[in-house]
Amino acid sequence: MLNAHSVYSQYSSLCVLASLREIFFPPRPKGAKEGEASGARAKIMTIRMKSYLKEAKGALLIIPGIFSAAFGLKGFLVSSHFIDGGVTGISMLAANVTGVRLSILILVINLPFIAIGYRQIGRKFAIKSTLAITGLSLCLYFVEFPDVTPDKLLTAVFGGLFIGAGIGLAIRGGAVLDGTEIAAVLISRNSHLLRVGDVILILNVFIFVAAAFFLGIESAMYSILTYVAASKTIDFLIHGVEEYTAITIMSPHNQDIKLAIIGRLNRGVTVYSGRGGMGSLGFTETDAPILYCVVTRLEIGNVKNVVNEIDPNAFITTHTLTDVQGGLIKKPILH
C-alpha cells in the first residue's frame, strides 16, 4: 500500500519543478529598460525566494504535524474508544457510532469549516488547510501505526500530547487540522456575548456529553483528559515555553528602576505619562511616570527582584500576552 509520505514527496517534487522557472527566470516587467529590468527581476526573484522559503518552512512543520496527529489517533485513541474535542472529536464520535472510517469523516466534516476559512481568512489558508487535512486523512487510511499501550491513562495523556503536537505544528505552518476555531471565530464575530474561547468550551461540553451517552462515562472522562493534554500541547507549541508577560510598574524611583531593567536585564522599557490617583499614600494629583516592559515568564522574578531592591513599595502588575513581535525579547523556540 502507498503511504502518505510518498504521496507528499511526489506532490512536493512536482511543485518545486513547476516553480523553478518562475523563481529564477521571472519575466521582464512591461515597458522597462534593460538595466531597470535587471534590477526589477532581481528584486522580484528575491521576493519570490523569500515567499517560497516561507512556504517550505510551513510545509516542514505541517508534514510532521500530520504524522504526529495520525499517530495520536491510531496509535492511542481509536483502539480505546477515546475521543478528542472539536471537529476531530465529532469525527471520532461519529466513527464510533456509525462505523464509517475515521479517515473519511475527518475530511468530510472539516470541509465546511475550511470553506468558512476561505471566506473569513483567505485563499492561501484554505488551500494549505485543505491539503493538510487531506494529508491527515490519507495518513489515517494508508499508514499503519502500532497500538502503543493498553493502559488507559497513558493512552489518554499521550494520545492528547501527539494530537496536540500535530495541530500545533500545523498552525505554526499556517494551516489547521481541526476546523473548530474557524467556526468559533465566526460565531464570536456575530455575537456580543460569546468570545472564541466560550464557543469552543460550549462546543466541547456538548461533544463530551454525547460521548458519555454513546461511549460511556469512563470513556468520556478519559476523553476530557485527552482534550486537556492536547490543548496544553497546542499552547506550548504556539506560544513556546517562554510565554510573554507584560509588567507595569509605578514608583517614585521610576528612573532608577528603568535604568536597572535596561542595564542589568537587557530588556526594553516603555515610559507612559500618568497622573496620580488614590493609592497607598492617599489621593494625589502629581504626575507619575508608568514603566511598561515585556519579558518571558521565566524572567518575571528577576524583574520583581530588581524593582524590590530599589523600591520595596513599588506597585507592580503583570498580565499574560498572546503574542509579541520585535523589541528586546527572545524569540519563541520555533520562530
Secondary structure, DSSP 4 states (H G I P E B T S, - for coil): ---HHHHHHHHHHHHHHHHHHHHHSPPPPTT--HHHHHHHHHHHHHHHHHHHHHHHHHHHHHHHHHHHHHHHIIIIIHHHT---SHHHHHHHHHHHHH---HHHHHHHHHHHHHHHHHHHT-HHHHHHHHHHHHHHHHHHHH---------HHHHHHHHHHHHHHHHHHHHHTT--S-THHHHHHHHHHT-SS--HHHHHHHHHHHHHHHHHHHH-HHHHHHHHHHHHHHHHHHHHHHH-SS-EEEEEEE-TTHHHHHHHHHHHH----EEE--B--EETTEE--SB--EEEEEEEGGGHHHHHHHHHHH-TT-EEEEEE-S---SSSSPPPTT-
